[in-house]
C-alpha cells in the first residue's frame, strides 16, 4: 500500500497471514442443566461448544454435523449415552470423533459400550481436568 501526502511517500507492507487454525467443535450431551453450563464454561475459551439435553438430540446433531469430540453422560432421558455410543459404533460414523463419557454411575463406567470411549471421567469432574484432558485428546 502506498500513501502519498504532498511530498511524503510511505510504503507499508503487511506480512502474509496464514489462515487461522480451525477451532475444534465439542458437543456436550448432558441432561443436567448445571453440568451442561459447567462443562461449557470449562471448554468455551478453547473450543466451539454445542449442547444437547438428551441422547436423541445429540445423535441428531452428530449426524447433521459431526463434532470433533463428544462429551456425553450415560444416564439421560429419551436416549441414554449408552444407546448413543451403541448407535455410533454400529453405524461406524465416518468421522474421527473422540468420545468422553462423564458419569456418576460407577457400575456404568464398566459397561462394554463405555469401554469404547476414548476417555471415561467420574463425576464430580474438575473443570480444569476436563479442559486439560480434552485438549490432550484433540491435539
JOVEN-V256111 format. One record per run of one state. SS is the DSSP state (h for helix, s for strand, l for the rest). FROM is the first residue (numbers start at 1). LEN is the number of residues. If there is no record, write none. Layout:
BEGIN
SS_FROM_LEN, SS_FROM_LEN
END
This chain:
BEGIN
l_1_1, s_2_4, l_6_2, s_8_4, l_12_13, s_25_5, l_30_3, h_33_11, l_44_4, s_48_5, l_53_2, h_55_10, l_65_4, s_69_5, l_74_7, h_81_10, l_91_7, s_98_6, l_104_4, h_108_3, l_111_1, h_112_4, l_116_3, s_119_4, l_123_4, h_127_12, l_139_1
END
